Amino acid sequence: MTLTHPTLARQLAPTPSLLRDVLLVVGGAAFVALLAQAEVPLKPVPLTLQTLGVLLVGAALGWKRALAALAVYVAAGAAGLPVLAGGSAGLMNAAGTGLRASIGYLFSYPLAAALVGFLVERYALDRKFLGTCLAMLAGSVVIYAVGLPVLGALTGLKGGALLTAGLTPFIIGDTIKLLLAALLLPTAWTFIRK
């Protein structure tokens, strides 16, 4: 399947080069790391701006570079760099007794960013408000489809308790982030066209 629409990154830096791609991937990972520092320390999963970064990186870079950027981000956190929520690092929980409860969400980020990037490249969904909302919603579904079952497996939470811990506290914030992205991306395209 041929992807037909340029991403913001390709529009702004149209000349292909390894250096361009490395800078975009590292920049995307750094952008998500920066947004992860805006944290509301909820338990068992903190509320951050990470997901906004994940979805924006997916749309701006396209599926391949977004997948790479978020893989770099997760690998950096796993390697001990303080890039995860609130400057944390590593895949273990704070007590060191098991995996961090948010690990499923973290591992979903490359997949979610890649899906958003694919939708943008294939259907140009980032050019209009509604299209951007749809792409971001699809990415958010991936994050919860991976994150919630892993959270349940790690904490033993099920049903309503699992949704209360891993979904419900994030709905309003995710909606605001989705709407913000849906305003930012079409606006960026408007400026680029001028």
C-alpha positions in Angstrom: 0.0 0.0 0.0 1.5 3.3 -1.1 1.4 6.2 1.4 0.6 9.3 -0.6 0.6 12.3 1.7 3.6 14.1 3.1 4.0 14.6 6.9 4.8 17.9 8.5 8.4 16.8 8.9 8.7 15.9 5.2 7.1 19.1 4.2 9.5 21.2 6.3 12.6 19.1 5.5 12.0 17.6 2.1 15.5 16.5 1.2 16.0 12.9 2.4 19.1 12.2 4.4 20.2 10.0 7.3 21.1 13.0 9.4 17.6 14.5 8.9 16.0 11.2 9.9 18.2 10.8 13.0 17.5 14.3 14.1 13.8 13.8 13.7 13.8 10.5 15.6 15.9 11.9 18.4 13.9 15.1 18.5 10.6 13.2 18.6 11.9 11.1 21.5 13.1 14.2 23.3 9.8 16.0 22.8 7.9 13.1 24.4 10.5 13.0 27.3 9.9 16.8 27.9 6.1 16.4 28.0 6.4 13.4 30.3 7.8 15.8 33.0 4.4 17.5 33.3 3.0 15.0 35.7 0.1 14.6 38.1 1.2 11.7 40.3 -1.9 9.5 40.3 -1.6 5.9 41.4 -1.1 3.4 39.9 -0.5 5.3 36.6 0.5 9.0 36.6 -1.3 11.6 34.4 1.2 13.3 32.0 1.3 15.0 28.7 3.2 12.0 27.2 0.3 10.9 25.2 0.0 14.3 23.6 3.6 14.0 22.5 3.1 10.4 21.3 0.2 11.4 19.1 1.8 14.6 17.8 5.1 12.8 17.0 3.1 10.2 15.1 1.4 12.8 13.0 4.4 15.0 12.4 7.0 12.3 11.6 5.0 9.6 9.8 4.8 6.0 10.8 8.4 4.8 10.4 10.1 7.7 12.1 7.4 7.9 14.8 7.8 4.2 15.5 11.6 4.7 15.8 11.3 7.9 17.9 9.0 6.2 20.5 11.1 3.1 20.5 14.1 5.3 21.3 12.1 7.0 24.0 11.1 3.7 25.7 14.6 2.3 25.3 16.1 5.4 26.9 13.7 5.1 29.9 14.4 1.4 30.2 18.2 2.1 30.1 17.9 4.4 33.1 17.7 7.9 31.6 15.2 10.0 33.6 12.8 10.6 30.6 9.7 8.8 31.9 6.9 10.4 33.9 8.1 12.9 36.5 11.8 12.2 35.7 11.6 8.6 36.6 13.5 5.8 34.8 13.6 2.1 34.4 11.0 -0.5 34.0 10.7 -1.5 37.6 8.2 0.1 40.1 9.5 2.6 42.7 9.8 -0.1 45.3 11.8 -2.3 42.9 9.5 -5.2 43.6 8.1 -5.6 40.1 7.4 -4.0 36.8 6.0 -0.4 36.8 2.2 -0.4 36.5 2.5 1.9 33.4 4.7 -0.4 31.4 1.9 -1.5 29.1 1.1 2.1 28.3 4.8 2.8 27.6 5.1 -0.2 25.3 2.0 0.9 23.4 3.5 4.3 22.5 5.5 3.2 19.5 2.5 1.3 18.1 0.1 4.3 18.7 2.5 6.8 17.1 3.0 4.5 14.1 -0.8 4.1 13.6 -1.3 7.9 13.8 1.6 8.4 11.4 0.2 5.8 9.0 -3.3 7.4 9.0 -1.7 10.8 8.3 0.4 9.5 5.5 -2.3 7.5 3.9 -5.4 9.7 4.4 -4.0 13.2 5.3 -6.1 13.2 8.4 -3.9 15.9 10.1 -5.1 18.6 7.6 -8.6 19.1 9.1 -9.9 19.2 12.7 -12.2 16.2 12.4 -9.6 14.1 10.6 -7.0 14.9 13.3 -9.5 13.9 16.0 -10.0 10.6 14.3 -6.3 9.8 14.0 -5.6 10.8 17.6 -8.6 8.8 18.8 -7.3 5.7 17.0 -3.9 6.2 18.6 -5.5 6.6 22.0 -7.4 3.4 21.5 -4.2 1.5 20.9 -2.6 3.0 24.1 -5.5 1.7 26.2 -5.9 -1.6 24.4 -2.3 -2.4 25.4 -2.0 -0.5 28.6 -5.2 -1.6 30.4 -4.7 -5.4 30.1 -1.1 -5.1 31.2 -2.1 -2.9 34.2 -4.7 -5.5 35.1 -2.2 -8.3 34.9 0.4 -6.5 37.1 -2.0 -5.2 39.7 -4.7 -7.9 39.7 -7.4 -5.2 39.1 -10.4 -6.3 37.0 -13.6 -4.9 35.6 -14.7 -1.6 37.0 -11.7 -1.3 39.4 -9.3 -1.6 36.4 -11.2 1.0 34.4 -11.2 3.3 37.5 -7.5 3.0 37.9 -6.4 3.0 34.3 -8.9 4.7 32.1 -11.5 6.9 33.9 -9.0 9.4 35.4 -7.6 10.1 32.0 -10.7 10.6 29.8 -11.0 14.3 30.4 -7.3 15.0 30.0 -7.0 12.8 26.9 -10.0 14.6 25.4 -8.4 18.0 26.0 -5.1 16.7 24.5 -6.9 15.3 21.5 -8.7 18.6 20.9 -5.4 20.5 21.3 -3.7 18.3 18.8 -6.7 18.7 16.5 -6.2 22.5 16.6 -2.4 22.5 16.4 -1.9 20.2 13.4 -4.3 21.9 10.9 -3.0 25.3 12.1 0.5 24.1 11.4 -0.5 23.0 7.9 -2.1 26.4 7.3 1.1 28.2 8.1 3.2 25.8 6.0 1.0 26.4 3.0 1.5 30.1 3.3 
